[in-house]
Amino acid sequence: MTTSPFDNLPLLTKKQALDILETPINDLRLSSDYYKAVFHLAKYPSLETEKALLKLLRSRETHNAINIARRKAVEVLARINCQSAIPDIKKLLRSKDPFLVENASWALQELGVS
């Protein structure tokens, strides 16, 4: 993934990002850390990254910060061409969150699902 002028979040290593996603939201200093972790995982495509992002997609948590990170996770999974995410992303098309539905629709198109 190339850097962009919008990539101005503090740098995280893959391990730091994965550790954040394993931390309960109430134990984080900033609830936006979930989004930051997902954003940075796009720079570290791997099976471990895919598993962490899929776990976030499958989470039943309803905290707003997690919902925002979930939207980003859908985007990142598409950008890293995670074909195994297709069934989970398809399920999100039925979400009550219109932004999540929009991201899921875009991601499925990126992943070649017609």
N, C-alpha and C positions, 0 to 999 in steps of 0.2 A: 504494500500500500504506500503510495506516495504521500508526502506531507503537503499540507495546504495552509493557506494563511489563516484558516479557521481552526487549525490544530494548535490551540494555545492553552490546552489543559496541561497541568503539571504531569511530567513524564512518569509513567509507571512501568515497571518490568512486568513480564508475564506472571511471575510468581506473586507479585504484589496485587495485580489485578485479580488473579484467581483467589487469593486470600480474602480480598474484599468481598467477593461474591459468596464466600463461605461464612462470612460474618453476619450475624443477625442485624437487620436494619437498625434496631434500637441501640446496638452496640457501636455503631459507626459515629465518628465525629460529625460528619456531614451526610445527610441522607442522599445527596447527589453523588456520593462516591460510587454507588452502584452504576450510574450512567457513565461516570469517568472510567470505571473498570471495563465496562463493555466496550466503550469507545476504543480504549487502548488494546483490547484483545484482537481487534481487527488487524493489528500490526503483527500478531503472533499466530497465524493460522496453523492449527495442529489438531490432532484428535482430542487432546486435552482441552483445548479452547472450545471445540465443538461440543464436547460433553458438558462443560460448564454453562455454555449458552443455552443448550437444550434443557438443562436442569432449570434454568431461569424461566424459559418459556413454559415449562410444565408446572411451575410453582403456582400454588393457589393463593399466594400472598396478594393482598389488595391495596397495600400502601401505595400512595401516588408515586413516590420515587421509584418503586419497583415497577410499576406500570410503565413509567417513562423509560426505564432501563430495558424493559421487555420489548418495547417498540424498537429501540436501538439494536437489541440482540437479533431481532428478525432481519433487520437491514444487514448487520454484520454477517450473519449466517449466509445470506444471499451473496454478499460480496466475496466471501471466501469459498463460494460454490459448494456449500454443504448439502449435498443431495439427500443425505439421510434426514435432514430437517424438514423435508417436504410434507410428510404426514402431519407433523406437529404444526407447521405453518398453515396447512389447510384447515385444521381445527380452529385456528384463530379467526378465520373468515366469519365465524358465528359470534364473535365477541360483541359485547355491548359498547366497547370502546371504538368509536369510529376511526380514530387515528391508528389504532392497532390493526383494524381491518384494512385500512388503506396501505399500511406498511406490508401486511401479509400479502395483499394482492400484488403489490409491486415486486415483492421478493419472489413470489411464485413465477411471475413473468421473467424475472432475471434468471431463475433456476430452470427456465425452459418448459414450465408447465403451462399447457394451453387450456 
